[in-house]
């Protein structure tokens, strides 16, 4: 149920008792922010949770322009980014410094934030009135400041947006520096009157945001900036190359300049043409790796991350695909970063809209711990929450699950062309399967035809499982493929074959339905409501579920950073990286591997339509299974019989393929 301001026992207290209680709560809530109490003393005093003791209606609302030190638009002066701030007035009056929750975004003017597309609004004097989302309404009364930053080139900021590059990241990093007294802020966009945050800010900053916003949080964390204590990236990018390409294969409209044009303000569009031209030249459609992609690859700098990281991602996100969180997560783990993860069945959806009450409660405790220093135990709780079915969640102490081991699975030939088996025994030397690229078909058509000899795919599946089989982590598929043309795309897909009810990630809402009822999460004013439309799971009954996917251009077989023409008739070996997943294939279902060409609506088609021959003896999948090879052997042993089970030859009940109506935006539903 919604978390609201407490009214029960406190409402019955006398005025004198109320004043004493409020004063005690105020002192408890802000002793850590003032630096007067160490964590041990807080725990001894029983401080566990910040309380809504400040007036939201009376909060300070102001705008500051922070100097980034860059001159991206080449107008002869360094760019200033607009920073809108709301913070409790009482804390400022008492001289108490407070931590900051920050969302740096390119979307505040062009597109809006959240499920209801909220934009920032201002009064006649230019003072901020509405801050999108619930962060301000909920956290400001609890003693936090909320800061909404317009990235360079967007809304009221100078400069040019450069789609995840230096200007984007510096837009937000400069604000973290300003909050810590290391950068200059001004009261106006062009004036000289200074604005200082050190009188009210502790310097402790937590960055949060969905998609592009969370992407910037990843980028700023990768600079190692002091004062950034935690980030909460939701459905966010960790490497922009992998947003536009997958191992050389172009995804969607594989050039970032249209995104810059989409978010730049009208003024920026008029002055930033040269910047867009540079981006276009530096990020070629060919998929070759360039220095521009290195600049936009935050994974490479994971060793610099000092902040804790709370990752949230939809496993069926076909906009910001799951490989984005996977490579970031692995790099953070390798560098010992404290982290937590939620994995949903949704597409590109905010947890406020698929698990609202639990999300607000968990986020509250997370920020209390990392920004206020409360010892509330959130850092010692299980690392992973995973959605197994719509609104049904499980937890794991670590992720990927402890006891998971990479297991080599081998495709074998079957009774009909393109319909084979999947086992741990290699196919005999000389065994092959062949498919012809058909860009009109997608992974859903391939899965629906898994047991039919169709020409566009090669499919391999296990026998019906006698036990549940859990996949937890990232898979790879290594193929030896011989094309008939000088270019070829490859797709590899893991599928759970069997009936299920899942979130309808391919439909409008990407797994949620928006209702007319509202719930309130914090305090409201006339211009900024804390009430938001409720949602519920939108589900689909399916006969199969794609659980992981990966794509590549075969021309990158020798060098993942540069493609080259293929020699028709020559065999090439390469490894495709599949997105991470955590999925249980139930007993009675089958696990399948599909290898094919262009995946409709997910890959741009190649210039040619090759026929590709797979050497099955030199093709393998490496799948992270809980219990490893032994678990696979046990799950594929025995005969379940046909009663109530999915058998080879049964036709899965299909569902509509994901439909792309124009290029997606990292921050909006498709």
VOGU-3710 file (C-alpha; in Angstrom, 3 decimals, decimal comma):
1> xxxxxxxxxx> 0,000/0,000/0,000  1,185/3,603/-0,471  3,535/5,062/2,099  2,015/8,205/3,544  2,753/10,733/6,280  2,043/9,044/9,600  -1,167/10,319/11,231  -2,382/7,740/13,761  -0,828/8,036/17,221  0,891/11,359/16,540
11> xxxxxxxxxx> -2,440/12,955/15,555  -3,805/12,311/19,060  -0,888/13,850/20,927  -1,285/17,149/22,716  0,279/20,223/21,165  3,105/20,201/23,704  3,857/16,516/23,176  3,670/16,976/19,422  6,256/19,719/19,562  8,592/17,574/21,660
21> xxxxxxxxxx> 8,152/14,573/19,372  8,756/16,631/16,242  11,870/18,190/17,731  13,240/14,770/18,704  12,543/13,393/15,240  14,209/16,412/13,687  17,349/15,969/15,773  17,487/12,241/15,095  16,967/12,644/11,386  19,648/15,235/10,845
31> xxxxxxxxxx> 22,396/14,516/13,307  24,131/12,316/10,665  23,791/14,999/7,988  25,496/17,506/10,276  28,293/15,024/10,829  27,782/14,948/14,609  26,960/11,262/15,060  28,924/8,289/13,737  27,018/5,300/12,407  27,560/3,331/15,612
41> xxxxxxxxxx> 26,018/6,100/17,690  23,030/6,259/15,341  22,449/2,535/15,748  22,763/2,812/19,524  20,228/5,636/19,485  17,845/3,498/17,438  17,885/5,737/14,349  16,631/3,547/11,508  14,650/5,718/9,105  14,351/9,360/8,119
51> xxxxxxxxxx> 10,902/10,765/8,866  8,785/13,415/7,061  9,354/16,231/9,549  9,824/19,138/7,120  7,265/21,168/5,207  7,222/20,486/1,481  4,982/23,493/0,816  7,509/25,839/2,431  10,566/24,272/0,801  13,192/26,421/-0,916
61> xxxxxxxxxx> 12,796/26,226/-4,685  15,592/27,779/-6,703  17,578/27,572/-9,920  21,346/27,701/-10,242  23,557/27,561/-13,336  26,741/25,531/-12,863  29,807/26,106/-15,026  30,903/22,856/-16,695  34,269/24,207/-17,818  33,491/23,164/-21,420
71> xxxxxxxxxx> 32,557/25,245/-24,446  30,826/22,639/-26,597  28,858/25,179/-28,647  32,006/27,241/-29,342  30,397/30,571/-28,408  33,491/31,796/-26,602  32,316/31,148/-23,028  32,095/28,035/-20,943  28,755/26,269/-20,818  26,477/26,523/-17,815
81> xxxxxxxxxx> 23,890/23,854/-17,043  20,579/24,619/-15,358  20,149/23,052/-11,925  16,694/23,184/-10,333  16,690/22,585/-6,574  14,047/21,934/-3,938  15,178/21,588/-0,305  13,670/21,948/3,185  13,605/25,554/4,393  13,734/24,640/8,082
91> xxxxxxxxxx> 17,033/22,795/7,716  18,563/25,788/5,943  17,277/28,190/8,613  18,805/26,020/11,330  22,133/25,804/9,511  21,819/22,059/8,989  23,414/20,618/5,889  21,607/17,882/3,988  22,370/15,256/1,301  21,205/15,429/-2,296
101> xxxxxxxxxx> 19,263/13,096/-4,582  19,968/14,083/-8,182  18,416/13,188/-11,539  20,366/14,576/-14,508  18,297/14,265/-17,677  17,964/15,490/-21,271  14,183/14,971/-21,124  12,825/17,610/-18,751  11,578/19,899/-21,540  11,347/17,804/-24,701
111> xxxxxxxxxx> 9,714/14,604/-23,579  8,914/14,384/-19,889  9,735/11,812/-17,230  7,897/8,856/-15,815  4,850/6,928/-16,891  2,821/10,154/-17,096  5,406/12,158/-19,057  5,846/14,918/-16,480  7,923/17,982/-17,338  9,471/20,611/-15,118
121> xxxxxxxxxx> 7,345/23,743/-14,825  8,170/27,267/-13,674  6,320/30,318/-12,371  6,269/33,709/-14,045  9,619/34,603/-12,462  11,293/31,435/-13,714  11,314/29,681/-10,336  10,749/25,902/-10,450  7,271/24,707/-9,516  6,906/21,083/-10,622
131> xxxxxxxxxx> 9,681/18,527/-10,354  8,774/15,323/-12,239  8,413/11,988/-10,433  8,001/11,392/-6,716  11,568/11,900/-5,490  11,002/15,514/-4,392  7,588/14,934/-2,812  8,759/11,960/-0,810  12,344/12,762/0,136  12,385/16,538/0,716
141> xxxxxxxxxx> 10,122/16,261/3,803  12,553/13,590/5,030  15,503/15,946/4,931  16,949/15,541/1,468  17,401/18,051/-1,326  16,261/17,009/-4,772  18,252/18,378/-7,713  17,081/18,119/-11,349  19,823/18,891/-13,883  19,220/19,769/-17,530
151> xxxxxxxxxx> 22,045/18,185/-19,530  24,044/20,543/-21,734  22,081/21,632/-24,798  18,710/20,703/-23,318  15,963/22,817/-21,775  17,538/25,874/-20,062  21,199/24,807/-20,322  24,003/26,075/-22,548  26,121/23,837/-24,743  25,203/20,873/-26,934
161> xxxxxxxxxx> 24,080/17,392/-26,063  26,611/14,828/-27,270  24,739/11,580/-26,528  26,645/10,127/-23,603  29,969/11,787/-24,366  32,134/14,168/-22,407  29,596/17,021/-22,392  26,758/14,810/-21,120  28,805/13,350/-18,282  30,459/16,643/-17,363
171> xxxxxxxxxx> 27,012/18,287/-17,168  26,240/16,164/-14,114  29,751/15,727/-12,696  30,167/19,516/-12,501  27,029/19,671/-10,344  28,430/17,035/-7,968  31,582/19,127/-7,796  29,534/22,276/-7,114  27,634/20,558/-4,316  31,037/19,805/-2,787
181> xxxxxxxxxx> 32,444/23,303/-3,273  34,734/22,427/-6,186  32,888/24,133/-9,084  31,288/27,501/-9,709  27,562/28,111/-9,714  25,680/31,280/-10,584  22,258/32,652/-9,782  21,539/33,356/-13,455  22,469/31,857/-16,800  24,734/34,745/-17,837
191> xxxxxxxxxx> 25,340/36,785/-14,680  28,297/36,921/-12,276  26,560/36,563/-8,904  27,806/33,342/-7,323  25,623/30,627/-5,810  27,157/28,312/-3,222  25,862/24,936/-2,065  28,278/24,274/0,763  26,102/26,267/3,164  23,324/23,686/2,891
201> xxxxxxxxxx> 24,772/20,556/1,222  26,761/17,856/2,993  28,285/16,969/-0,381  26,800/13,461/-0,222  25,048/12,834/-3,542  22,953/9,948/-4,835  22,168/9,918/-8,561  19,097/8,152/-9,886  17,245/7,891/-13,159  15,751/5,685/-15,797
211> xxxxxxxxxx> 17,416/5,079/-19,154  19,405/8,112/-20,380  19,205/9,616/-16,869  20,585/6,456/-15,256  23,121/6,216/-18,054  24,550/9,572/-16,971  24,685/8,266/-13,400  26,803/5,351/-14,671  29,053/7,765/-16,563  29,562/10,106/-13,610
221> xxxxxxxxxx> 30,289/7,185/-11,271  32,908/5,983/-13,745  34,803/9,262/-13,284  35,369/8,431/-9,613  34,137/11,883/-8,564  34,332/12,511/-4,827  31,006/12,963/-3,056  28,959/10,635/-5,247  27,963/8,037/-2,655  25,523/5,904/-4,613
231> xxxxxxxxxx> 23,812/5,595/-7,995  20,528/3,925/-8,942  20,566/3,281/-12,724  17,223/1,996/-14,033  17,166/0,405/-17,498  20,380/2,266/-18,264  23,204/2,193/-20,790  26,762/1,288/-19,806  28,300/1,468/-23,299  26,701/3,519/-26,061
241> xxxxxxxxxx> 28,308/1,395/-28,764  26,228/-1,512/-27,516  23,094/0,611/-27,686  23,566/1,160/-31,410  25,494/-1,994/-32,403  25,968/-5,576/-31,291  29,339/-7,027/-32,236  29,334/-5,012/-35,443  25,673/-5,587/-36,345  23,602/-2,369/-36,501
251> xxxxxxxxxx> 20,693/-2,124/-34,062  17,817/0,220/-34,933  18,981/3,461/-36,554  22,646/2,998/-35,717  23,727/6,622/-35,506  23,352/8,772/-32,376  22,921/12,143/-34,093  19,139/11,817/-34,313  19,036/11,390/-30,547  20,973/14,629/-30,022
261> xxxxxxxxxx> 18,553/16,411/-32,327  15,635/14,891/-30,425  16,626/16,311/-27,037  18,485/19,527/-27,902  16,583/22,734/-27,154  15,517/24,946/-30,081  18,451/27,257/-29,314  20,870/24,339/-29,207  19,599/22,954/-32,505  20,456/26,275/-34,118
271> xxxxxxxxxx> 24,018/26,337/-32,791  25,035/22,677/-32,484  25,116/21,499/-36,099  28,910/21,199/-36,068  28,762/19,025/-32,949  26,230/16,709/-34,573  28,366/16,458/-37,690  31,355/15,434/-35,583  29,310/12,797/-33,781  28,063/11,368/-37,087
281> xxxxxxxxxx> 31,561/11,098/-38,518  32,978/9,631/-35,317  30,347/6,880/-34,940  30,156/5,103/-38,324  27,207/2,952/-39,294  29,679/0,195/-40,177  29,917/-0,708/-36,502  33,685/-0,237/-36,348  34,935/0,821/-32,932  36,248/4,401/-32,798
291> xxxxxxxxxx> 37,599/6,719/-30,070  34,097/8,229/-29,836  32,791/4,864/-28,637  35,621/4,594/-26,104  34,581/7,991/-24,725  31,054/6,628/-24,276  32,095/3,295/-22,738  31,745/3,556/-18,955  32,473/-0,131/-18,393  36,149/0,466/-19,139
301> xxxxxxxxxx> 36,357/2,806/-16,139  34,496/0,640/-13,632  37,699/0,469/-11,582  37,203/4,161/-10,719  33,711/3,700/-9,268  33,551/4,636/-5,582  29,767/4,796/-5,267  27,523/1,883/-4,389  25,283/0,799/-7,274  21,643/-0,328/-7,185
311> xxxxxxxxxx> 20,824/-1,691/-10,663  17,260/-2,174/-11,915  16,553/-3,645/-15,356  13,810/-5,372/-17,307  15,034/-8,685/-18,651  12,816/-8,166/-21,709  13,934/-4,590/-22,346  14,366/-4,391/-26,119  15,216/-0,682/-25,997  18,110/-0,601/-23,531
321> xxxxxxxxxx> 18,873/-4,288/-23,813  19,912/-6,447/-20,880  23,517/-6,759/-22,022  23,912/-3,150/-20,833  23,423/-4,015/-17,179  25,239/-7,347/-17,542  28,608/-6,013/-18,640  28,375/-3,165/-16,099  27,473/-5,577/-13,303  30,366/-7,905/-14,129
331> xxxxxxxxxx> 32,841/-5,016/-14,217  31,573/-3,669/-10,893  31,869/-7,126/-9,350  35,429/-7,498/-10,630  36,310/-4,240/-8,896  34,595/-5,000/-5,583  31,878/-2,337/-5,851  29,041/-2,706/-3,354  25,927/-3,395/-5,376  22,328/-4,594/-5,475
341> xxxxxxxxxx> 20,065/-5,635/-8,361  16,400/-6,010/-9,257  15,546/-7,960/-12,433  11,964/-7,703/-13,673  10,011/-9,491/-16,407  9,147/-6,139/-17,952  10,487/-4,211/-20,897  11,671/-0,608/-20,459  9,712/0,167/-17,272  10,477/1,995/-14,007
351> xxxxxxxxxx> 10,071/-0,061/-10,788  7,708/2,642/-9,508  5,323/1,234/-12,113  5,824/-2,491/-11,587  6,540/-2,863/-7,841  5,634/0,489/-6,338  5,331/0,014/-2,581  8,372/-2,244/-2,279  10,358/0,097/-4,500  9,681/3,234/-2,467
361> xxxxxxxxxx> 10,400/1,413/0,775  13,659/-0,084/-0,509  14,850/3,127/-2,154  14,120/5,029/1,059  16,280/2,642/3,088  19,002/2,665/0,405  19,348/6,444/0,425  19,079/6,608/4,219  22,015/4,240/4,473  24,314/5,647/1,814
371> xxxxxxxxxx> 23,483/9,357/2,108  22,528/9,776/5,772  24,684/6,976/7,164  21,911/5,047/8,917  22,801/1,483/9,856  19,486/0,006/8,694  20,878/-3,271/7,316  19,999/-2,659/3,662  23,632/-3,293/2,707  23,533/-6,732/4,357
381> xxxxxxxxxx> 20,324/-7,991/2,760  20,191/-10,386/-0,221  21,788/-8,847/-3,295  19,186/-9,779/-5,913  15,425/-9,608/-6,313  14,163/-11,464/-9,391  10,647/-11,530/-10,821  9,742/-15,159/-11,629  6,163/-14,535/-12,777  4,081/-11,374/-12,884
391> xxxxxxxxxx> 4,283/-9,856/-9,364  5,997/-12,948/-7,916  9,539/-12,263/-6,711  12,362/-14,299/-5,205  15,657/-13,244/-3,633  19,249/-14,442/-3,885  22,114/-13,731/-1,524  24,397/-13,058/-4,513  23,883/-12,755/-8,253  24,413/-14,661/-10,468
401> xxxxxxxxxx> 23,145/-17,348/-8,138  25,709/-19,173/-6,038  26,304/-22,658/-7,456  25,920/-21,518/-11,074  28,460/-22,989/-13,481  28,967/-22,525/-17,239  27,749/-25,644/-19,027  28,586/-26,523/-22,625  25,559/-27,586/-24,674  25,899/-28,985/-28,193
411> xxxxxxxxxx> 23,446/-28,803/-31,106  22,818/-32,052/-32,956  20,977/-32,979/-36,128  17,439/-34,301/-35,998  14,968/-36,163/-38,159  14,234/-33,091/-40,320  16,410/-30,252/-41,633  16,800/-27,411/-39,121  15,084/-29,348/-36,326  17,756/-30,767/-34,062
421> xxxxxxxxxx> 18,529/-31,677/-30,507  20,424/-29,920/-27,713  22,614/-32,039/-25,480  26,108/-32,226/-24,021  27,316/-34,743/-26,599  29,008/-33,170/-29,683  27,534/-33,743/-33,112  29,573/-36,070/-35,337  32,200/-34,559/-37,608  30,622/-33,343/-40,837
431> xxxxxxxxxx> 27,151/-32,697/-39,361  25,685/-29,411/-40,627  22,536/-27,304/-40,625  21,714/-24,507/-43,067  19,502/-21,417/-42,971  18,888/-18,454/-45,270  18,625/-14,945/-43,846  15,061/-13,618/-44,001  14,787/-10,113/-42,462  10,979/-10,371/-42,536
441> xxxxxxxxxx> 11,072/-12,887/-39,664  11,937/-12,458/-36,009  12,828/-14,531/-32,971  9,133/-15,076/-32,255  8,466/-16,672/-35,654  11,585/-18,796/-35,265  10,457/-20,002/-31,840  6,918/-20,729/-33,025  8,373/-22,903/-35,800  10,977/-24,592/-33,636
451> xxxxxxxxxx> 9,757/-28,087/-34,549  9,180/-27,395/-38,231  11,884/-27,438/-40,945  11,601/-23,782/-41,996  14,426/-22,310/-44,125  15,148/-19,154/-42,067  16,468/-20,761/-38,875  18,229/-23,713/-37,341  16,585/-24,841/-34,115  17,812/-27,247/-31,431
461> xxxxxxxxxx> 15,942/-28,291/-28,312  16,253/-30,660/-25,380  13,793/-33,370/-24,530  11,128/-32,297/-22,023  12,851/-31,628/-18,721  12,225/-33,905/-15,745  13,363/-31,182/-13,317  13,432/-27,416/-13,242  16,549/-25,947/-14,836  17,693/-22,458/-13,849
471> xxxxxxxxxx> 19,730/-20,213/-16,136  21,484/-17,455/-14,147  23,944/-15,109/-15,842  25,333/-14,558/-19,338  25,569/-17,164/-22,079  27,710/-17,361/-25,198  27,199/-19,195/-28,473  30,225/-20,110/-30,575  29,507/-20,940/-34,200  31,539/-22,039/-37,186
481> xxxxxxxxxx> 29,598/-20,617/-40,115  30,112/-20,613/-43,870  28,261/-17,816/-45,742  27,412/-17,627/-49,428  27,888/-13,830/-49,603  30,418/-11,228/-48,471  28,369/-10,141/-45,436  26,146/-11,928/-42,946  24,301/-11,246/-39,729  23,880/-13,853/-37,014
491> xxxxxxxxxx> 21,352/-14,103/-34,203  21,439/-16,594/-31,337  18,411/-17,025/-29,098  17,691/-19,133/-26,010  14,042/-20,133/-25,633  11,910/-21,755/-22,954  9,460/-23,950/-24,908  6,293/-24,435/-22,919  3,089/-22,672/-21,847  3,333/-19,806/-19,388
501> xxxxxxxxxx> 1,806/-16,504/-18,338  4,322/-13,673/-18,584  4,329/-9,895/-18,546  3,324/-8,723/-22,025  6,603/-6,959/-22,698  5,966/-6,735/-26,463  2,667/-4,890/-26,053  1,888/-1,285/-25,143  3,170/-0,541/-21,661  5,858/-3,245/-21,988
511> xxxxxxxxxx> 4,386/-5,311/-19,156  2,181/-2,832/-17,298  -1,270/-1,319/-17,689  -1,924/2,181/-16,383  -5,086/2,589/-14,312  -7,216/5,642/-13,511  -6,885/5,334/-9,716  -4,022/7,174/-8,056  -1,878/6,738/-4,964  0,132/9,421/-3,201
521> xxxxxxxxxx> 3,792/9,170/-2,235  4,800/12,165/-0,179  3,552/15,714/0,153  1,877/17,810/-2,537  1,532/21,445/-3,513  -0,872/23,049/-5,942  1,789/22,873/-8,649  3,435/19,543/-7,812  1,281/16,592/-6,854  2,642/13,520/-5,097
531> xxxxxxxxxx> -0,194/11,420/-6,533  0,385/9,153/-9,522  -1,736/6,757/-11,532  -1,653/3,198/-10,295  -0,563/0,362/-12,556  -1,004/-3,376/-12,727  0,758/-6,197/-14,534  -0,293/-6,633/-18,149  0,087/-10,310/-18,959  0,101/-12,613/-21,965
541> xxxxxxxxxx> -0,453/-16,364/-22,212  2,342/-17,799/-24,355  3,568/-21,128/-25,634  7,257/-20,149/-25,505  9,393/-17,433/-23,956  12,588/-15,984/-25,406  14,883/-15,753/-22,385  18,116/-14,446/-23,904  19,379/-13,159/-27,227  22,510/-11,910/-28,930
551> xxxxxxxxxx> 23,501/-10,639/-32,366  26,688/-10,180/-34,388  28,033/-9,328/-37,807  30,068/-12,318/-38,966  32,527/-9,846/-40,489  33,846/-9,132/-36,975  34,956/-12,744/-36,512  38,657/-11,805/-36,331  38,432/-8,393/-34,682  35,371/-7,373/-32,643
561> xxxxxxxxxx> 36,250/-3,708/-33,205  36,437/-3,795/-36,989  34,455/-5,664/-39,601  35,760/-6,925/-42,898  34,262/-8,502/-46,037  33,745/-12,250/-45,933  34,899/-14,749/-48,541  31,881/-16,734/-49,763  32,357/-20,444/-49,131  34,908/-19,955/-46,357
571> xxxxxxxxxx> 34,188/-21,099/-42,776  34,482/-18,539/-39,959  34,372/-19,135/-36,216  33,117/-16,483/-33,813  31,452/-16,223/-30,401  28,201/-14,334/-29,889  27,585/-12,804/-26,478  24,023/-13,245/-25,227  22,324/-10,928/-22,758  22,268/-12,032/-19,119
581> xxxxxxxxxx> 19,111/-13,548/-17,741  17,762/-15,316/-14,706  15,062/-17,745/-15,743  13,777/-21,104/-14,534  12,787/-23,526/-17,304  10,173/-25,679/-15,544  9,988/-29,432/-15,635  7,970/-30,465/-18,670  9,266/-27,571/-20,763  12,209/-27,707/-23,182
591> xxxxxxxxxx> 15,257/-25,511/-23,463  16,031/-24,494/-27,046  18,793/-22,750/-28,970  18,029/-21,011/-32,267  20,667/-19,723/-34,682  19,465/-17,552/-37,551  20,169/-14,344/-39,479  18,563/-10,919/-39,151  16,168/-10,598/-36,200  13,318/-8,436/-37,500
601> xxxxxxxxxx> 12,749/-5,134/-35,646  15,903/-5,667/-33,597  18,611/-5,683/-36,296  18,876/-3,590/-39,411  19,100/-6,025/-42,370  22,412/-6,581/-44,176  23,084/-5,645/-47,784  22,848/-9,296/-48,826  20,666/-12,306/-48,006  23,197/-15,068/-47,365
611> xxxxxxxxxx> 22,642/-18,749/-46,868  24,720/-19,841/-43,900  25,901/-23,381/-43,149  26,693/-24,252/-39,532  29,337/-26,847/-38,716  27,573/-28,459/-35,766  30,665/-30,272/-34,520  32,272/-26,847/-34,046  29,203/-25,050/-32,682  28,384/-24,837/-28,985
621> xxxxxxxxxx> 26,480/-22,858/-26,389  27,937/-22,127/-22,975  25,017/-21,573/-20,605  25,269/-20,657/-16,883  23,174/-23,307/-15,127  22,510/-23,611/-11,429  24,175/-26,895/-10,581  26,115/-26,934/-13,834  26,407/-29,994/-16,066  25,045/-32,365/-13,419
631> xxxxxxxxxx> 21,847/-30,332/-13,144  21,432/-30,474/-16,915  22,018/-34,234/-16,988  19,467/-34,810/-14,235  16,909/-32,513/-15,877  17,207/-34,233/-19,264  17,147/-37,808/-17,955  14,023/-39,963/-18,072  10,733/-39,850/-19,932  7,882/-37,676/-18,719
641> xxxxxxxxxx> 5,341/-39,086/-21,141  2,966/-36,918/-23,132  0,246/-36,212/-20,613  0,201/-32,502/-19,924  3,736/-32,029/-21,274  5,152/-30,127/-24,232  6,681/-32,558/-26,712  8,744/-32,079/-29,855  6,296/-31,601/-32,676  3,731/-29,757/-30,553
651> xxxxxxxxxx> 3,073/-26,254/-31,892  3,669/-23,550/-29,270  0,899/-21,016/-28,909  2,585/-17,948/-30,359  2,244/-14,264/-29,640  2,809/-11,153/-31,665  6,391/-10,227/-32,416  7,720/-6,990/-30,884  6,826/-4,184/-33,270  9,049/-1,129/-33,605
661> xxxxxxxxxx> 7,130/1,972/-34,709  10,144/4,142/-35,386  13,397/4,348/-33,453  13,049/3,939/-29,679  14,240/6,600/-27,274  16,341/5,612/-24,213  13,938/7,058/-21,685  10,571/6,390/-23,256  8,475/3,306/-23,882  8,861/1,996/-27,396
//
